[in-house]
Amino acid sequence: MILLWCVLWMLAILIVAWFARALDWPKVMASLRSADSWWIIGAFCFNVMGLPLWIAAWRLLIPPARRPTLTSLFEAQSVTLAAIQALSGLGGGAVAIFMLVRRAGLRAGGALSLLSLDQLLTGLVKVIIIGAAIAFAPAPGVMRTVALTLLGVVAALLAVMFIVVHSEGASRRSAERRGGLPGKALALVSDLASHLAVIRAPGRFGLAILIYLARRSMEVFAAMCVQAAFGGPVSPATALLVVAALSIATILPGPPGNLGIYEAAAGIAYVACGIPSDSAVAMAMLQHLAFLAGSVLPGCVTLVVRQPWRRAVAGA
């Protein structure tokens, strides 16, 4: 894990160095000083709004009989969101499982199935965002290839989930007949299937997709606030292209907070929309700052005030 982080950090440094080699940094700093701080606060607020939307979506995805309280789910998701930024997606996934089991009261199979559904819906929404950028923004051709690849991955994951869901009964019966490791594995598959039952409820599943899309739309609104902070025309198409570029750049696990990768992807997208490079980099930096603050602060407050690692779900 440490070696992977080092490699990702080195890659991020190389990307930033390549992108920054021709920048006029005094102009970048001047652009940063000229930004309207109130609009940056607005971008922060839109990013914070993504958390309650994420909580609402997970409440829909968890079976009603196993649904945790809003308080424990808020604790689990706010700490998970902060961990994703601080530890990258791989570390954030481990924290998510710990919090969902310890604070939200889910079994291990339920936590794994919920995270699988989360990745499925996140990938589907990325396809929609990239497709919208292709349709309405000056998107490069590579986005079409990425969108088609993502669509194939999402379709394959959905097919696997359908197979698992429909094998619930058979897996449970087989687990009861067998012992040892095979029986435990089949019991885990049965547990996973029971938590994936939302796939067979089109209404709930469709509403969850809409909420995930609304959550990602908060990033588009935040990007529009950043544009307004620099006094230029506010373009929804530009904001959409920036979020689509970030969706592509963050597909693979990156360094903590995607530092460097985020600035490079957003900056290149702004430049592609005709914004001068110094202003584009300044916009990308402040947009990332607003995103990190909106993602990390709720989790930090939860850790300080609630101290969830000390209290199991029975003590909630």
C-alpha positions as CSV (number, residue, x, y, z in Angstrom):
1,M,0.0,0.0,0.0
2,I,2.8,2.4,0.9
3,L,4.6,1.6,-2.3
4,L,1.4,2.2,-4.3
5,W,0.9,5.6,-2.7
6,C,4.5,6.6,-3.4
7,V,4.1,5.6,-7.1
8,L,0.8,7.6,-7.3
9,W,2.4,10.6,-5.6
10,M,5.3,10.5,-8.1
11,L,2.8,10.3,-11.0
12,A,0.9,13.3,-9.6
13,I,4.1,15.3,-9.3
14,L,5.0,14.5,-12.9
15,I,1.6,15.5,-14.1
16,V,1.7,18.8,-12.2
17,A,5.3,19.5,-13.4
18,W,4.3,18.9,-17.0
19,F,1.3,21.1,-16.8
20,A,3.0,23.8,-14.7
21,R,6.2,24.1,-16.7
22,A,5.0,26.9,-18.9
23,L,2.8,28.8,-16.5
24,D,3.3,32.4,-15.4
25,W,3.0,31.8,-11.7
26,P,2.9,35.5,-10.7
27,K,-0.2,35.8,-12.9
28,V,-1.7,32.6,-11.3
29,M,-1.2,34.2,-7.8
30,A,-2.7,37.5,-9.1
31,S,-5.7,35.5,-10.3
32,L,-6.1,33.8,-6.9
33,R,-6.1,37.1,-5.1
34,S,-8.7,38.5,-7.4
35,A,-11.2,35.7,-6.7
36,D,-14.4,36.6,-4.9
37,S,-14.3,34.6,-1.6
38,W,-18.1,34.6,-1.2
39,W,-18.5,32.6,-4.4
40,I,-15.8,30.2,-3.2
41,I,-17.9,29.7,0.0
42,G,-20.9,29.1,-2.3
43,A,-18.8,26.3,-4.0
44,F,-18.0,24.9,-0.6
45,C,-21.7,24.8,0.4
46,F,-22.7,23.0,-2.8
47,N,-20.0,20.4,-2.1
48,V,-21.3,19.9,1.5
49,M,-24.8,19.3,0.1
50,G,-23.5,16.2,-1.6
51,L,-23.2,14.4,1.8
52,P,-26.9,14.4,2.7
53,L,-27.8,13.3,-0.8
54,W,-25.3,10.4,-0.5
55,I,-26.9,9.5,2.8
56,A,-30.4,9.5,1.3
57,A,-29.2,7.3,-1.5
58,W,-27.7,4.7,0.9
59,R,-30.9,4.7,2.9
60,L,-32.7,3.6,-0.2
61,L,-30.1,0.9,-1.1
62,I,-30.1,-0.7,2.3
63,P,-32.9,-3.2,2.9
64,P,-35.6,-1.6,5.2
65,A,-35.3,-4.4,7.8
66,R,-31.5,-3.7,8.2
67,R,-31.6,0.1,7.8
68,P,-29.6,1.9,10.4
69,T,-30.5,5.2,12.1
70,L,-29.8,8.5,10.3
71,T,-27.2,9.4,13.0
72,S,-25.2,6.3,12.6
73,L,-25.4,6.4,8.8
74,F,-24.2,10.1,8.9
75,E,-21.3,9.1,11.1
76,A,-20.3,6.2,8.8
77,Q,-20.6,8.2,5.6
78,S,-19.0,11.5,6.8
79,V,-16.0,9.6,8.1
80,T,-15.8,7.5,5.0
81,L,-15.9,10.6,2.7
82,A,-13.1,12.2,4.7
83,A,-11.1,9.0,4.6
84,I,-11.4,8.8,0.8
85,Q,-9.8,12.2,0.5
86,A,-7.1,11.5,3.2
87,L,-6.3,7.9,2.3
88,S,-7.4,7.6,-1.3
89,G,-10.2,5.3,-2.5
90,L,-8.6,2.1,-1.3
91,G,-8.1,3.3,2.3
92,G,-11.6,4.9,2.2
93,G,-13.1,1.6,1.3
94,A,-11.6,-0.1,4.3
95,V,-12.8,2.7,6.6
96,A,-16.3,2.4,5.0
97,I,-16.5,-1.3,5.9
98,F,-15.3,-0.7,9.4
99,M,-17.8,2.2,10.0
100,L,-20.8,0.4,8.3
101,V,-20.2,-2.7,10.5
102,R,-19.3,-1.0,13.8
103,R,-21.5,2.1,13.7
104,A,-24.3,1.3,11.2
105,G,-24.8,-2.2,12.4
106,L,-24.5,-3.9,9.0
107,R,-23.1,-7.4,8.6
108,A,-19.9,-7.7,6.5
109,G,-21.9,-9.0,3.5
110,G,-24.3,-6.1,3.8
111,A,-21.4,-3.6,3.8
112,L,-19.7,-5.2,0.8
113,S,-23.0,-5.3,-1.2
114,L,-23.7,-1.6,-0.3
115,L,-20.2,-0.6,-1.5
116,S,-20.7,-2.6,-4.7
117,L,-24.0,-0.8,-5.4
118,D,-22.2,2.5,-4.6
119,Q,-19.5,1.7,-7.2
120,L,-22.2,0.6,-9.7
121,L,-24.2,3.8,-9.4
122,T,-21.1,6.0,-9.3
123,G,-19.9,4.5,-12.5
124,L,-23.3,4.9,-14.1
125,V,-23.5,8.6,-13.1
126,K,-20.0,9.1,-14.5
127,V,-21.2,7.7,-17.8
128,I,-24.2,10.1,-17.8
129,I,-22.0,13.1,-16.9
130,I,-19.4,12.3,-19.6
131,G,-22.1,11.7,-22.1
132,A,-23.7,15.0,-21.3
133,A,-20.3,16.7,-21.8
134,I,-19.9,15.1,-25.2
135,A,-23.3,16.3,-26.2
136,F,-23.2,19.9,-24.8
137,A,-19.6,20.9,-24.2
138,P,-16.4,21.1,-26.3
139,A,-15.3,17.6,-25.2
140,P,-12.3,15.8,-26.7
141,G,-12.8,12.5,-28.5
142,V,-11.2,10.5,-25.8
143,M,-14.2,11.2,-23.6
144,R,-16.4,9.1,-25.9
145,T,-14.0,6.2,-25.6
146,V,-13.9,6.5,-21.8
147,A,-17.7,6.7,-21.7
148,L,-18.2,3.5,-23.7
149,T,-15.6,1.7,-21.6
150,L,-17.3,2.7,-18.4
151,L,-20.6,1.7,-19.8
152,G,-19.3,-1.8,-20.5
153,V,-17.8,-2.1,-17.0
154,V,-21.1,-0.9,-15.4
155,A,-23.1,-3.3,-17.5
156,A,-20.8,-6.2,-16.6
157,L,-21.1,-5.3,-12.9
158,L,-24.9,-5.1,-13.1
159,A,-25.0,-8.5,-14.8
160,V,-22.9,-10.1,-12.0
161,M,-25.2,-8.5,-9.3
162,F,-28.3,-9.9,-11.0
163,I,-26.7,-13.4,-11.0
164,V,-25.8,-13.0,-7.3
165,V,-29.3,-11.8,-6.4
166,H,-31.1,-14.6,-8.1
167,S,-28.8,-17.2,-6.5
168,E,-29.7,-16.2,-3.0
169,G,-31.9,-19.2,-2.2
170,A,-29.6,-21.7,-3.8
171,S,-26.6,-20.3,-2.0
172,R,-28.4,-20.4,1.4
173,R,-29.4,-24.0,0.9
174,S,-25.9,-25.0,-0.1
175,A,-24.4,-23.2,2.8
176,E,-26.7,-25.1,5.2
177,R,-25.6,-28.4,3.8
178,R,-21.8,-27.7,3.7
179,G,-19.4,-26.8,6.5
180,G,-16.0,-25.2,6.7
181,L,-14.7,-22.6,4.3
182,P,-17.1,-23.5,1.4
183,G,-20.1,-23.1,3.6
184,K,-18.9,-19.8,5.0
185,A,-18.3,-18.5,1.4
186,L,-21.7,-19.6,0.3
187,A,-23.3,-18.0,3.3
188,L,-21.5,-14.7,2.5
189,V,-22.8,-14.9,-1.1
190,S,-26.4,-15.4,0.3
191,D,-25.9,-12.5,2.6
192,L,-24.7,-10.3,-0.3
193,A,-27.7,-11.3,-2.4
194,S,-30.1,-10.4,0.3
195,H,-28.6,-6.9,0.5
196,L,-28.7,-6.5,-3.3
197,A,-32.5,-7.0,-3.4
198,V,-33.0,-3.3,-4.3
199,I,-32.0,-4.2,-7.8
200,R,-35.3,-6.0,-8.1
201,A,-37.2,-2.9,-7.0
202,P,-37.1,-0.6,-10.0
203,G,-38.7,2.3,-8.2
204,R,-36.2,2.4,-5.3
205,F,-33.3,1.7,-7.6
206,G,-34.3,4.4,-10.1
207,L,-34.7,6.9,-7.3
208,A,-31.3,6.1,-6.0
209,I,-29.8,6.7,-9.5
210,L,-31.5,10.1,-9.5
211,I,-30.1,11.0,-6.1
212,Y,-26.6,10.0,-7.2
213,L,-27.0,12.2,-10.2
214,A,-28.1,15.1,-8.0
215,R,-25.1,14.5,-5.8
216,R,-22.7,14.8,-8.8
217,S,-24.7,17.8,-10.0
218,M,-23.6,19.6,-6.8
219,E,-20.1,19.5,-8.2
220,V,-21.3,21.2,-11.4
221,F,-22.9,24.0,-9.4
222,A,-19.7,24.3,-7.4
223,A,-17.7,24.7,-10.6
224,M,-20.2,27.4,-11.8
225,C,-19.6,29.3,-8.5
226,V,-15.9,29.1,-9.1
227,Q,-16.4,30.7,-12.5
228,A,-18.4,33.4,-11.0
229,A,-15.7,34.0,-8.3
230,F,-13.3,35.0,-11.1
231,G,-15.7,37.4,-12.7
232,G,-16.1,35.6,-16.0
233,P,-19.3,34.4,-17.7
234,V,-20.8,31.5,-15.9
235,S,-21.1,28.6,-18.4
236,P,-22.9,25.4,-17.4
237,A,-21.3,23.6,-20.4
238,T,-17.8,24.5,-19.1
239,A,-18.7,23.3,-15.6
240,L,-20.0,20.1,-17.0
241,L,-16.8,19.5,-19.0
242,V,-14.7,20.1,-15.9
243,V,-16.7,17.6,-13.8
244,A,-16.5,15.1,-16.7
245,A,-12.8,15.5,-16.9
246,L,-12.5,15.0,-13.2
247,S,-14.7,11.9,-13.5
248,I,-12.2,10.4,-15.9
249,A,-9.1,11.5,-14.0
250,T,-10.3,9.9,-10.8
251,I,-11.4,6.6,-12.1
252,L,-8.3,4.9,-10.8
253,P,-7.2,5.4,-7.1
254,G,-4.9,8.4,-6.9
255,P,-2.8,10.0,-4.2
256,P,-4.6,11.4,-1.1
257,G,-7.0,14.1,-2.1
258,N,-6.1,13.5,-5.8
259,L,-3.6,16.4,-5.2
260,G,-2.1,17.4,-8.5
261,I,-4.3,15.1,-10.6
262,Y,-7.4,17.2,-9.8
263,E,-5.7,20.5,-10.6
264,A,-4.3,19.1,-13.8
265,A,-7.6,17.7,-15.0
266,A,-9.7,20.7,-14.1
267,G,-7.1,23.1,-15.4
268,I,-6.8,21.4,-18.8
269,A,-10.6,21.3,-19.1
270,Y,-10.8,25.1,-18.4
271,V,-8.1,25.8,-20.9
272,A,-10.0,23.7,-23.5
273,C,-13.0,26.0,-23.0
274,G,-10.9,29.1,-23.9
275,I,-9.9,30.2,-20.4
276,P,-6.3,31.6,-20.1
277,S,-3.9,29.1,-18.5
278,D,-3.1,31.2,-15.4
279,S,-6.8,31.8,-14.6
280,A,-7.5,28.1,-15.4
281,V,-5.0,26.9,-12.8
282,A,-6.2,29.4,-10.2
283,M,-9.8,28.2,-10.8
284,A,-8.8,24.6,-10.5
285,M,-6.9,25.2,-7.3
286,L,-9.8,27.0,-5.6
287,Q,-12.3,24.5,-6.9
288,H,-10.3,21.7,-5.4
289,L,-9.9,23.6,-2.1
290,A,-13.7,24.0,-1.9
291,F,-14.2,20.3,-2.7
292,L,-11.7,19.1,-0.1
293,A,-13.2,21.3,2.6
294,G,-16.7,20.2,1.8
295,S,-15.6,16.5,1.8
296,V,-13.3,16.5,4.9
297,L,-14.8,18.9,7.4
298,P,-18.0,17.0,8.2
299,G,-16.0,13.8,8.8
300,C,-13.5,15.7,11.0
301,V,-16.4,17.2,13.1
302,T,-17.8,13.7,13.5
303,L,-14.5,12.3,14.6
304,V,-14.0,15.0,17.2
305,V,-17.6,15.3,18.5
306,R,-18.9,11.7,18.2
307,Q,-15.7,9.6,18.4
308,P,-17.4,6.7,16.6
309,W,-14.5,4.3,16.8
310,R,-15.1,4.1,20.6
311,R,-18.8,3.2,20.4
312,A,-20.3,0.2,18.7
313,V,-23.8,0.3,17.2
314,A,-25.4,-1.1,20.4
315,G,-24.3,2.1,22.2
316,A,-25.7,4.5,19.6
